[in-house]
Amino acid sequence: MIKSYAQWITGPGGEWLKDVGLLVLRVWLGLSMLLLHGWSKVQGMAEKAASFPDPLGVGAAMSLNLVVFAEVICALLLAVGLAARFALIPLVITMAVAFFVIHGGALIGEGNGEMAFIYLGGFVALLIAGPGRYSLDHYILRAFRGND
């Protein structure tokens, strides 16, 4: 029983599970970033522009614009799997700055960066693994190559 399970997971038919896992992780992280974090920043941009944290020294408004770009545009690109690895770079940078600079690398206590840390881990994993077979990147590349 265990041997057949191991063959199912790792065998030729088990490859689809990896791609389904990447799809779930990509859509889950992308849409939750967009809907739970990015969208509220878009709606309150005018109010937040002057007081948004400026950890990179580029100005509060520019910092907000960079974060909105990552949390909305890049998160949407990630969710659909279009230019996913490129979209992940601003997301990784944003979460790294949020965790290490804004939250001081704290995982516990008031004002901790636990969520930024979790997103950072997921984004780094996707950056390494890629978007998987069930992504627009895969289908576009397949169309250019003319095969699977």
Secondary structure, DSSP 8 states (H G I E B T S, - for coil): -HHHHHHHHHSGGGHHHHHHHHHHHHHHHHHHHIIIIIHHHHHTHHHHTTTS--TTSS-HHHHHHHHHIIIIIIHHHHHHTSSHHHHHHHHHHHHHIIIIIISTT--SSTT--HHHHHHHHHHHHHHHH-S-SSSHHHHHHHHHHT--
